[in-house]
Amino acid sequence: MSSNNNSTFDEDYNEVSNGRRLRGFVRSVLERAEALSDRNPEWANYILEQWANNVEASRNERLKLERTRERHIHLLFSQSAAGSMKQGLSGAGLRYESKVMCFDDLFSIGPLWKLETQEGQENRHNWLAERMVHHEFFHYANWEHRIEQMMTTLSEISDDKSITIWCGSNAHEQVGLRFALYVLRNRAAPIQVINITDAMKQESNERINAENPFPLSMSVVHSKEIEGLIKRNENKIHVVRMEDRRRYEQEWLELSEQDSVLRLWDNDQIVHVPVDYFDQALLDMIAQLQLENNQQYVNTGKIIGEALTQWPQLRSDTFLEYRIQYLIAHGELEFLGMPGMLHRYAVKLK
């Protein structure tokens, strides 16, 4: 305590706090309590229990405050797009009042059958785990972004918060849009949808003659572009009419009855194609790269990089690697190196 007899406890506390020594003081008390927990458990355990209780209470208060101030929900369909959105919101001065949520999945590949049910989710997970490298790791490492958890989180959003769904003109995000609107089907409050491809087409005349004038996916949009789009659309209304919401919900139910595992976006529609749709194109690309590089074996990472560049809708290196491994297993390709490590093995036409 202070040597000043007239000093109060509050004054002493403020002095420590203002002097930025409070954190060190608390740490020293906790370390002392932990060290004495065996010899003087009555005192030490009381201190440690009180600390744990207050940390938990403080965390709950902080989360409650965050939920209170977060008035706008922005929903996306990849973690990379969510990261860019957070930076864009910060640049626009809206990060503090906004919450960014995302699915960590790729809806253009894998089964969609009954995905709104536990049975359908397990069916999808098993299919992907059997075919996609590292799927199990990322599935369990990103629990809060998994389909079942996101369904719960979305359904709990109160009507006093606005929701904006961001997507592009590609199968993954268009399927995701329909699924999200189905999950939100009981929401009475309006829902906004911004299609980044359409929005940039409407806004920009400068990029029309560019090779790839408009982004097809939110995952390739820079945070500065998002920031500008947010500022320019702050007072614009992008609410989906209720009849359109019901149409999207019905389209989801139709998708949920399909047994396809590969989808493309063509002529403003989701198109189901066979799982081997890209196989012949992959073989042709490998033959071309063999010829161009004057070598038998071509690095798998190079093949997939070229494919993702040429086929901008298919933004999945894991799916392409799955098809390459399928072609190896069925005698179409030979390999050299360590399959499963993308840049550590090469393939050639058999």
MOLINJO-V354228 format. One record per helix or strand of 3 or more residues. SS is the DSSP state (H for helix, E for strand). FROM is the first residue (numbers start at 1). TO is the last residue. If there is no record, write none. Layout:
SS:FROM:TO
SS:FROM:TO
This chain:
H:9:18
H:22:35
H:41:69
E:72:76
H:79:91
E:98:102
H:118:131
H:135:141
H:143:145
H:147:155
E:162:167
H:171:183
E:191:195
H:196:203
H:218:220
H:223:233
H:242:256
E:262:266
E:269:272
H:279:293
H:300:310
H:317:329
E:333:337
H:342:344
E:345:349
